[in-house]
Amino acid sequence: MSWLFYALLAPAILTAVNFVDKLIIEKHVRNPLGMPIYAAITAFISGCVLWVLTGFPVLTPQDTVLVLITGMLTSAGGAIYFQALSKEETSKIIFFLQIQPVMVLVISLVFLNEDISLEQFIGFVVILTAALALSMNNGLAGFKLSRPFIMILMVDALNAAAIVLFKFVAADDINRVLAYESWGLALGGLLIYLFIAPIRQAFHDSLRTVPRRAFAIIGVNETVFVIAKLVTFTAVSLGPVALVSVLSGVQVFFGIVAGWILTLLLPMVYKEDINRQALIRKGLLAFVMIMGIGLVSELGTFILSGLYD
């Protein structure tokens, strides 16, 4: 299959993961603080499976530490993500997650002294403006950013830091490090469990109330998330990195459509604002954001240059 198929499939899968996460929080794990531990358990199992499937790869000690740290950063971001998701529409959360390239740009500029082009800077402004416009609770008059928006900014920063750090992993085959990244997620979850009492207590409380079928849903959904990463790497390996980066932005449109349909079908779970004016506003801002992602898409080459050079 062509790279275009995988480039569109990955954001579609991620959209499904986001909406299933919302279902889990709304119907099963009512306290989102407990979710990072479930994700960590699944990540550990996925890492073991991936290690076998990829031929028992052994990384150098330096690469192992770096990949584990990237996983831990992602795990910390996940803890914040689930809380934000419990307070906001899923389509908006998906929208805010697209700020991640901007965060990569900022980190690479500040800490790595990377040069940025005028087009990338304009893209930075466009993406951030679109996200700010969607996040404002009271319009321009109130200029009050929503709390979930601020939380997802933190998630984007942690994920971006993980991406930039990943640049220094000396691996010529991305599949060799997937298992270690999953183990890093698991290690991050373990540290969260040991040192953050509210999360530990929320996890223990949920074990007494969550139905068994919910454990299966959580496990499958986290596994699907790993599959989405594999699909993304496949798209990158087959096609132009810049175009794959741009097409990943269509997830905002997938989120708008999925939110609209699911709100009609399952209004007790999904409560998206689906009036005509809101949908048009989201659609226009999504288009603007994708334009910004297109301008910043040179970052795709930067992100993966350390892996394939």
N, C-alpha and C positions, 0 to 999 in steps of 0.2 A: 504494500500500500504506500501511497505517496506521503510525504511529510505533512502536506496540508491536512490530511485526514487526522493524523496524530495531533497536529497543532490545534485543531478544533475539538478533538475528543478530550484532551486534557482539561481545558476549562469547563467542559460540560460535566465531566466526572467530579471536578472540584465543586461545582455548583451543587450537585447532588449531595456531596459530602456535607456541605454547609447547611443545607436544608434538613438533612437527617440529624445533624448535630442539634439543630433547633428542636426537632421532634423529640429527641432524647431528653433535652433539658426541660421541655414543657410537659412531657408526659411521664417520664420515668425518673431521671435524676434531677429532682426539683432544685437541689442546691448545686449550682454550677461549680462550686469550689471543689467538689469531689471528682469532677471529670478528668483533671490532669492525671490522676493516679490510674484511672481506667485506661487512658491513652498510653501511659507509660507501660502498663502490663502488656497491652497489645503490641506496642513497639518492640518490647523485648522478644516476644514470640516471633514477630515478623522478622526481626534481625537474625534470629537463629535460623529461620527458614531460608532467608535470603543468603545467609552465609553458606548453607549447604548447596543451594541452587547455583550460586556463583562460583562454586568449586573451592570452597574453604580458603578464600584469599587471606594472606597475612600482610599487613601493612608495616611500615617502619614504625618505631616507637614515636617519632615526631608526628608522622601523619596520623597515627592512631589517636594521639592526644588532641590534635587539631580537629579531627572529625568528631570525636566525642564531645568536644567543647561546642561545636556547631549544633550538635544534637541537643545539648543542654540548653543553649540559648533558645532554640526552637521550642523546647519543652516549657521554658519560662514564659515565652510568648503565648503558648497554648493556654496556660493557666489564666492569663488575662483575657484571651480571646473568648473563652467560654463565659466569663462574666459579662463581657460586652454583648455577646450574642443573646444573653438572657434579658437584656434591657433594650434591645433595638431590633428593627426589622432586618431580616436576613439579607435582603437585597442591598440595604445600606451598608451592612457589614462587609459584604463582598465589594461594594464600591470603595469603601475606605481601605480595604486591603490592597487596592491597586496603587496606593501611595508608596509601596515598598521600593519601586525603582528610584523614586525621589530620595528615599533614605539611603539607598546604595550610592547614589550620586553624591550626597552630602558627606557620607563617611569616607568615600574614596577621595574626595576633594580635601577634606580636613586632615585625615590621618595618613593617606598614601600619596598626597601631593599630585594626584592625577589631574590632568588638564581636562577641562570641559569646553565643548564648543558652544557657540551662540545658540545653535538649534537645541542643544540639550538644556541650556539655561531657560530658553523659552518654554520647552516642554515641562521643565520643573515648575514654572509659574502656572502653566495651563492646568496641569494635574492638580496642583495644590488649590488653585482657585475653584476648580470644579468640585473638589471634595469639601472645601470650606462652604461653598454655596449649598451643598446638600445637607451639611451637618448643622447649620444654623437653626436653632429652635424657634427663634422669634423674628427671622428675616433680618434684613440689614439694619432695621431700626434698633432691635435689641442686641444684635451682634453677640449672641451667646452661643458658644459651641456646646454641642451635646457631650455628655460624659462618655458615652460609648465611642464617640469619635476620638476623644483624647486617649482612651484606653487602646483603641486600635492603632493609633499613632505609636504607642509604646510597643505594640506587637510588631508593627512594621519595622521599627528601629531594631528590635532584637533579631528579627529575621534577616534584615539587611546586614547586620553585623555578622551573622552566621554565614551569609553569602560571601561577603568580603573576606572573611577568615578562610573560607573554603578555597579561595583562590590560591592559597599557599600550600595546598595539599598536592604533593608531587605524584599524582596518579594519572596514567595515560588511558585508563579505562574507568569510566564513572561507575560501572557496575561493581567494581571491586570495593567501593567505599560505602555502598548503600547499607549493608548490614551494620557497619560500624556507626553510621549516622543514626540508625534505628536504636542501636544500643546506647548511643548518646542521649537520645530522647528518654529511654528507660532510666538511665542514670540520673538525668535531670529530674524525672518524676520521683525517683527514690530520695533525692536530696530535698525536694519539696515536701515529701511525706515526712521526712525525719525532722525538718527544721521549721516547718510552718504549721503550727498547731491547728488553726482553723480549717485548713485543707485536710489534714489528717482526720480531724473529727468529722468533717462533712463526708469523707469517704467511708468511715466506719458507720455513720448513721445511714448512709445510702445502702449499705450492704444488707441492712435489716428490712428495707422497704422496696428495693428495686426488684421487680419480677425477673425470673430467670430468662425469659425471652428478651429482656432488655440487654442482658449481658451479651447475648448472641448478636443483637443489633449493633451494640457498641463495637464488638470485635470485628464484625463484617465491615462496618463503616470505616474503622481505622485501617483495616486491611486495604479497602478501596482507596483510601488516601495514599497509601504506599504505591498502589498501582498507578494512580494519577501521576506521581513523581516519575515512575518508570516510563509512562507514556510521554511525559514532557521531555525527558532525556532522549527518548527515541526520536521525537520530532526535531530536537536540536541536532542530533547526529545525522539526520537525513536531509534537513533543509537549512535555509539561511537563518542564522541566529536572530538577526534583526526582525525578520518577518514573523518568526515564531513568537518573539517577544510581543510584537504588535497584536498578533492574533490571540494571545493569552488575555488581552484586554476585553475580548468579546464576552468574557465571563460576566461583566456587568450587565450586558443585555440578557444573557441566560438567566441571571438572577432576577431581573425585572419580570421576565415572562414567567419563570417558575413561581415567583412570589404571587403574581396575579392569579395563575391557575390554582395553586395550592390554597390560596385564601378563599377561592370560590368552592373548592372541594372539601377543605378541612378548616373551616373558620374557627373551630375551637382550639386549634393549634397555631395556625398562621394568621396573623392579623396585620397584614400589609395594607398600606394605604393605596387602594386601587381605583380611586376616583380618577376621572379623565385628566383633570389638571395635574394631579400628582404623577401619573404615568407619563404624561408628556414632558413634565419637568425632569423626571428621572432619565427619560430617553435622551433628551437634549444634552443633559449633563454627562451622560454616558458617552455620547458621541464626542463631546469636547474632551473628555478624559482620554479616549482612545487616540484622538489626535495628539494629545500630549505624550502618550506612551510611544507613539510613532516617532516623535522628535527625540525622545530619550532612549530609543531602542538601540542606539550604539552601545549602550551599557551591556547588552547581551554578549557582545564580543569581549568586552572587558571582563565580565563575570567568568566566562569560560576559557579565556585565553590561557590562564595558568594551568588549565587541565589538559589542553590539547596542543599547546606549543611544543 
